[in-house]
Amino acid sequence: MAWAQLVAYLFVGIACALVIVASFVKTMIPLRWLAVASNIGFVVYGALHPSWPMLALNAALLPVNLYRVREMTRLTRQVTAAATSSYMSGLWLRPYMRSTKMRAGDVLFRQGDRGDSMYMLADGEVEFVEIGQRVSAGSMFGEIAFFSPDQARRLTARCATDCTLLSIDEATVKELYYQNPTFGFELIRLVAGRLVADVERLRGASARGASLVNGERSAD
């Protein structure tokens, strides 16, 4: 009996120490593992002391914490996979998208319009009129408006050729964003890439403008 009591006190001491350590942990997966370990310590103490309420409580919490650890680990793996894959190929999104055919010269949306859809170009070419840039089949675009305060389109998109477009509405995008971490991660990366490209384009335009000014001064 003395041996059992000693083991019980040892385990409850470890469990209490883990609870204290957990109060200083900021990330969720280590926090859950500490919760699992402390549950085990309290279960052993509850069984050997015995303390049936403590045993019942921690026996109930143990599978919950194990399940949460499994969920968070899977979520982390999905985000890691998203960081190293070309997830936004758009193929998996097709069941959620509507197909539309448009002719060359048709305007998909104009600068200042409210952005309520994101697009994937299945066939053809689309030109962004204000910057003279084109995107080809397989490209996704139109997502920036979802994240801007006024949700307004920044550019006019016009079909440079006959096009087949797949569209997905804002409500579905938000639902997928909350439900699928891989999609959410890639959507953020897509927006960030677009913003970086815009900054680089502006830098290039500024550099060309400065070169022209310097050239004119040299000519004078």
KEKE-3310 file (N, C-alpha, C; in steps of 0.2 Angstrom, whole numbers, plus 5000, padded with zeros to 4 digits):
npx = (5004:5010:5019:5011:5005:5016:5019:5008:5008:5020:5016:5005:5012:5021:5011:5005:5016:5017:5005:5008:5019:5012:5005:5014:5016:5015:5011:4999:5000:5011:5005:4993:4999:5006:4994:4989:4999:4998:4985:4986:4995:4986:4976:4983:4986:4973:4968:4977:4977:4965:4956:4941:4933:4943:4949:4939:4936:4949:4951:4940:4944:4956:4955:4949:4959:4969:4963:4962:4975:4979:4970:4976:4989:4987:4982:4993:5002:4994:4995:5009:5011:5004:5013:5023:5018:5009:4996:4985:4981:4968:4960:4954:4944:4935:4922:4915:4913:4907:4905:4908:4907:4915:4917:4930:4935:4925:4920:4925:4925:4925:4936:4933:4921:4911:4919:4914:4917:4929:4940:4945:4954:4950:4952:4960:4964:4966:4965:4972:4967:4972:4985:4990:4993:4993:4984:4985:4978:4974:4977:4973:4963:4956:4955:4959:4950:4942:4949:4951:4947:4935:4931:4932:4936:4952:4957:4953:4946:4947:4942:4955:4955:4943:4936:4935:4929:4930:4921:4919:4909:4909:4904:4906:4920:4924:4918:4926:4938:4938:4935:4945:4961:4973:4968:4965:4978:4985:4978:4980:4994:4993:4987:4997:5008:5003:5002:5016:5020:5014:5020:5033:5031:5027:5039:5047:5041:5043:5057:5059:5053:5062:5073:5070:5068:5081:5088:5082:5087:5100:5101:5098)
npy = (4994:5006:5008:5010:5022:5030:5030:5036:5049:5053:5053:5062:5074:5076:5078:5090:5098:5099:5105:5118:5121:5121:5133:5143:5140:5145:5140:5129:5114:5109:5113:5105:5092:5093:5093:5081:5073:5077:5073:5059:5058:5062:5052:5041:5044:5045:5032:5025:5031:5030:5041:5044:5054:5062:5053:5049:5062:5065:5054:5056:5068:5064:5057:5067:5077:5070:5068:5082:5085:5076:5082:5095:5092:5086:5097:5105:5098:5099:5112:5114:5105:5113:5123:5119:5114:5115:5119:5127:5124:5123:5112:5104:5113:5114:5108:5117:5128:5139:5137:5148:5155:5167:5180:5186:5202:5204:5211:5206:5211:5228:5241:5247:5241:5230:5217:5201:5188:5175:5170:5157:5154:5144:5142:5151:5169:5183:5200:5213:5228:5241:5240:5233:5219:5201:5186:5168:5152:5142:5151:5160:5173:5189:5188:5198:5209:5203:5205:5219:5234:5241:5232:5233:5232:5233:5234:5233:5219:5211:5200:5194:5185:5172:5165:5153:5153:5149:5152:5157:5161:5174:5170:5156:5155:5160:5150:5139:5144:5144:5131:5123:5122:5122:5127:5140:5144:5144:5154:5165:5166:5168:5180:5188:5186:5192:5206:5208:5207:5218:5229:5227:5230:5244:5249:5247:5255:5267:5268:5268:5280:5289:5287:5293:5306:5309:5307:5317:5328:5327:5329:5342)
npz = (5000:5004:4994:4983:4986:4986:4973:4968:4973:4967:4953:4954:4958:4946:4937:4942:4940:4926:4923:4928:4920:4907:4908:4904:4891:4873:4861:4853:4850:4858:4870:4871:4871:4884:4891:4889:4895:4908:4911:4911:4922:4932:4931:4935:4948:4953:4952:4960:4973:4982:4970:4965:4958:4952:4944:4935:4929:4923:4915:4906:4900:4894:4881:4873:4873:4866:4854:4850:4848:4838:4828:4826:4823:4810:4804:4804:4795:4783:4780:4779:4768:4759:4757:4750:4738:4722:4724:4720:4707:4703:4699:4709:4713:4704:4705:4712:4705:4692:4674:4661:4644:4634:4622:4612:4616:4625:4641:4657:4670:4676:4681:4697:4699:4710:4718:4717:4714:4711:4698:4687:4673:4660:4647:4633:4633:4645:4646:4657:4656:4660:4663:4653:4654:4651:4655:4655:4650:4664:4674:4689:4695:4701:4715:4723:4726:4736:4748:4749:4757:4751:4742:4729:4711:4705:4692:4675:4667:4652:4639:4628:4619:4612:4627:4640:4655:4673:4687:4704:4718:4731:4744:4743:4742:4755:4763:4759:4763:4777:4780:4774:4777:4768:4756:4761:4765:4753:4745:4752:4749:4735:4735:4741:4732:4721:4725:4727:4714:4709:4716:4711:4698:4699:4704:4693:4683:4689:4689:4675:4672:4679:4672:4660:4663:4668:4656:4648:4655:4653:4639:4639)
capx = (5000:5014:5022:5006:5004:5022:5019:5002:5011:5025:5012:5001:5017:5022:5005:5004:5021:5015:5000:5011:5023:5008:5003:5019:5017:5011:5009:4994:5002:5014:5000:4989:5003:5006:4988:4988:5003:4995:4979:4989:4997:4980:4973:4987:4985:4966:4967:4981:4976:4961:4951:4937:4931:4949:4950:4934:4937:4954:4949:4936:4948:4962:4954:4948:4965:4972:4959:4964:4982:4978:4968:4981:4995:4985:4981:5000:5004:4991:4998:5016:5010:5002:5018:5028:5014:5005:4989:4980:4980:4961:4957:4949:4939:4930:4915:4912:4914:4902:4908:4905:4911:4915:4920:4936:4933:4920:4923:4923:4923:4928:4939:4928:4916:4912:4922:4910:4918:4936:4940:4950:4954:4951:4955:4960:4968:4962:4970:4971:4968:4976:4992:4992:4996:4988:4985:4984:4974:4977:4978:4967:4963:4950:4954:4962:4944:4939:4953:4952:4941:4929:4930:4932:4941:4957:4959:4947:4948:4944:4944:4959:4953:4938:4938:4931:4930:4926:4920:4917:4907:4913:4902:4909:4927:4924:4917:4932:4944:4937:4935:4951:4967:4977:4966:4967:4986:4987:4974:4985:5000:4992:4986:5004:5012:5000:5004:5023:5021:5012:5025:5039:5029:5028:5046:5050:5038:5047:5064:5059:5052:5068:5078:5068:5070:5088:5090:5080:5092:5107:5100:5098)
capy = (5000:5012:5008:5012:5029:5034:5031:5040:5055:5055:5055:5069:5079:5077:5081:5097:5102:5099:5110:5124:5122:5123:5140:5147:5138:5149:5136:5124:5107:5107:5114:5099:5086:5093:5092:5073:5070:5078:5069:5052:5058:5062:5046:5036:5046:5044:5025:5022:5035:5032:5047:5042:5060:5064:5048:5050:5068:5065:5049:5059:5073:5062:5056:5074:5080:5066:5070:5088:5084:5073:5087:5100:5089:5085:5104:5108:5094:5101:5119:5112:5103:5118:5128:5116:5111:5119:5117:5131:5122:5124:5106:5102:5118:5114:5106:5123:5133:5139:5138:5153:5156:5174:5181:5191:5209:5205:5214:5202:5216:5235:5245:5250:5236:5227:5210:5196:5182:5174:5167:5153:5154:5137:5142:5158:5174:5188:5206:5218:5234:5247:5238:5229:5212:5196:5180:5163:5146:5139:5156:5162:5180:5192:5187:5204:5212:5200:5207:5226:5237:5243:5226:5236:5229:5238:5234:5230:5212:5210:5194:5196:5180:5169:5162:5149:5155:5146:5157:5154:5167:5176:5166:5149:5156:5161:5144:5135:5147:5142:5124:5120:5127:5122:5132:5147:5146:5146:5160:5171:5166:5170:5187:5191:5186:5198:5212:5209:5209:5225:5233:5227:5234:5251:5251:5247:5261:5273:5268:5270:5288:5293:5287:5297:5313:5310:5308:5324:5333:5326:5332:5350)
capz = (5000:5004:4987:4978:4988:4984:4965:4966:4974:4962:4947:4954:4958:4939:4933:4944:4937:4919:4922:4929:4913:4902:4908:4900:4884:4869:4855:4854:4850:4865:4876:4871:4874:4891:4894:4889:4900:4915:4912:4913:4929:4937:4931:4939:4955:4955:4952:4966:4979:4975:4970:4959:4954:4948:4939:4930:4925:4918:4910:4901:4896:4890:4874:4870:4871:4861:4848:4848:4846:4831:4823:4825:4819:4803:4801:4802:4790:4778:4779:4777:4761:4754:4756:4745:4732:4717:4726:4717:4700:4702:4697:4714:4714:4698:4707:4716:4700:4686:4668:4656:4638:4632:4616:4612:4617:4631:4647:4662:4675:4675:4687:4702:4700:4716:4717:4721:4711:4709:4692:4684:4665:4658:4640:4630:4636:4647:4647:4661:4652:4663:4663:4647:4655:4650:4659:4650:4653:4671:4679:4694:4696:4704:4722:4727:4728:4742:4753:4749:4761:4748:4738:4722:4706:4704:4685:4670:4664:4645:4635:4623:4614:4615:4633:4644:4662:4678:4692:4711:4721:4737:4749:4743:4744:4762:4766:4758:4767:4784:4781:4771:4778:4763:4752:4764:4764:4746:4744:4755:4745:4729:4735:4742:4726:4716:4728:4726:4707:4708:4719:4706:4692:4700:4704:4686:4680:4692:4686:4668:4672:4682:4667:4655:4666:4668:4649:4646:4658:4650:4633:4640)
cpx = (5004:5017:5017:5005:5010:5021:5013:5005:5016:5021:5008:5006:5019:5017:5004:5010:5020:5010:5003:5015:5018:5005:5008:5020:5012:5008:5004:4996:5006:5010:4996:4993:5004:5000:4987:4993:5000:4989:4981:4991:4991:4976:4976:4985:4978:4965:4971:4979:4971:4957:4947:4935:4937:4950:4945:4935:4943:4954:4945:4940:4953:4960:4952:4954:4969:4969:4961:4971:4982:4976:4973:4987:4993:4984:4988:5003:5001:4994:5005:5016:5009:5008:5023:5024:5011:4998:4984:4980:4973:4957:4952:4944:4934:4923:4911:4911:4909:4906:4904:4910:4910:4919:4926:4932:4927:4923:4920:4921:4927:4931:4934:4922:4917:4914:4918:4911:4926:4935:4946:4949:4955:4954:4955:4965:4964:4967:4967:4972:4972:4983:4995:4995:4991:4990:4982:4980:4978:4978:4972:4968:4956:4950:4956:4956:4941:4942:4953:4946:4935:4927:4929:4937:4946:4959:4952:4950:4944:4947:4948:4957:4946:4940:4933:4933:4926:4926:4917:4915:4910:4911:4905:4916:4928:4923:4923:4938:4944:4938:4942:4957:4972:4975:4967:4974:4987:4984:4978:4991:4999:4991:4993:5008:5009:5002:5012:5024:5019:5017:5031:5037:5029:5035:5049:5047:5042:5054:5064:5058:5058:5073:5077:5069:5077:5091:5088:5085:5098:5107:5101:5105)
cpy = (5006:5013:5012:5020:5033:5035:5036:5047:5058:5057:5061:5075:5081:5080:5088:5101:5103:5105:5117:5126:5124:5130:5145:5145:5142:5145:5130:5117:5105:5108:5107:5093:5087:5092:5084:5070:5071:5074:5062:5052:5058:5056:5041:5037:5044:5037:5022:5025:5031:5038:5047:5048:5062:5059:5049:5056:5068:5059:5051:5064:5070:5060:5062:5077:5077:5068:5077:5088:5081:5078:5092:5098:5088:5092:5106:5104:5097:5108:5118:5110:5108:5123:5125:5113:5117:5118:5121:5130:5123:5118:5104:5107:5118:5112:5112:5129:5133:5141:5144:5154:5163:5175:5186:5198:5210:5207:5209:5206:5222:5237:5248:5246:5233:5219:5205:5189:5181:5170:5162:5153:5147:5137:5150:5163:5180:5194:5210:5225:5239:5246:5234:5222:5207:5190:5174:5157:5143:5145:5158:5169:5182:5191:5194:5208:5210:5203:5215:5229:5238:5237:5228:5233:5235:5239:5231:5224:5211:5204:5196:5191:5177:5165:5157:5150:5151:5151:5154:5161:5168:5171:5159:5149:5156:5154:5139:5137:5144:5135:5120:5124:5127:5127:5139:5149:5148:5152:5166:5171:5169:5178:5191:5191:5191:5204:5213:5211:5216:5230:5233:5231:5241:5253:5251:5253:5267:5274:5270:5278:5292:5293:5292:5305:5314:5311:5315:5329:5333:5330:5339:5352)
cpz = (5000:4998:4983:4980:4986:4976:4964:4968:4969:4955:4948:4955:4951:4936:4935:4941:4930:4918:4923:4922:4908:4902:4905:4893:4879:4863:4857:4855:4856:4871:4877:4873:4881:4895:4894:4894:4907:4916:4914:4920:4934:4937:4935:4946:4957:4956:4958:4972:4984:4976:4964:4955:4950:4943:4934:4926:4920:4913:4904:4897:4892:4882:4870:4868:4866:4854:4845:4845:4839:4826:4821:4822:4812:4800:4799:4796:4783:4775:4776:4769:4756:4753:4751:4739:4728:4718:4722:4709:4698:4700:4703:4715:4709:4700:4710:4711:4694:4680:4664:4650:4636:4626:4617:4612:4623:4637:4653:4668:4674:4682:4691:4703:4707:4714:4721:4718:4710:4703:4691:4676:4663:4651:4637:4634:4639:4648:4652:4658:4654:4663:4657:4648:4654:4654:4654:4654:4659:4676:4683:4695:4699:4712:4726:4730:4735:4748:4754:4753:4758:4743:4731:4718:4705:4696:4681:4667:4658:4642:4629:4617:4616:4621:4636:4651:4667:4684:4699:4715:4728:4743:4749:4745:4751:4765:4766:4762:4774:4785:4779:4772:4772:4758:4754:4764:4757:4743:4746:4751:4738:4729:4737:4736:4721:4719:4727:4719:4706:4710:4714:4700:4693:4701:4697:4682:4683:4690:4679:4668:4674:4676:4661:4657:4666:4661:4646:4649:4655:4643:4633:4641)
residu = (MET:ALA:TRP:ALA:GLN:LEU:VAL:ALA:TYR:LEU:PHE:VAL:GLY:ILE:ALA:CYS:ALA:LEU:VAL:ILE:VAL:ALA:SER:PHE:VAL:LYS:THR:MET:ILE:PRO:LEU:ARG:TRP:LEU:ALA:VAL:ALA:SER:ASN:ILE:GLY:PHE:VAL:VAL:TYR:GLY:ALA:LEU:HIS:PRO:SER:TRP:PRO:MET:LEU:ALA:LEU:ASN:ALA:ALA:LEU:LEU:PRO:VAL:ASN:LEU:TYR:ARG:VAL:ARG:GLU:MET:THR:ARG:LEU:THR:ARG:GLN:VAL:THR:ALA:ALA:ALA:THR:SER:SER:TYR:MET:SER:GLY:LEU:TRP:LEU:ARG:PRO:TYR:MET:ARG:SER:THR:LYS:MET:ARG:ALA:GLY:ASP:VAL:LEU:PHE:ARG:GLN:GLY:ASP:ARG:GLY:ASP:SER:MET:TYR:MET:LEU:ALA:ASP:GLY:GLU:VAL:GLU:PHE:VAL:GLU:ILE:GLY:GLN:ARG:VAL:SER:ALA:GLY:SER:MET:PHE:GLY:GLU:ILE:ALA:PHE:PHE:SER:PRO:ASP:GLN:ALA:ARG:ARG:LEU:THR:ALA:ARG:CYS:ALA:THR:ASP:CYS:THR:LEU:LEU:SER:ILE:ASP:GLU:ALA:THR:VAL:LYS:GLU:LEU:TYR:TYR:GLN:ASN:PRO:THR:PHE:GLY:PHE:GLU:LEU:ILE:ARG:LEU:VAL:ALA:GLY:ARG:LEU:VAL:ALA:ASP:VAL:GLU:ARG:LEU:ARG:GLY:ALA:SER:ALA:ARG:GLY:ALA:SER:LEU:VAL:ASN:GLY:GLU:ARG:SER:ALA:ASP)
# end
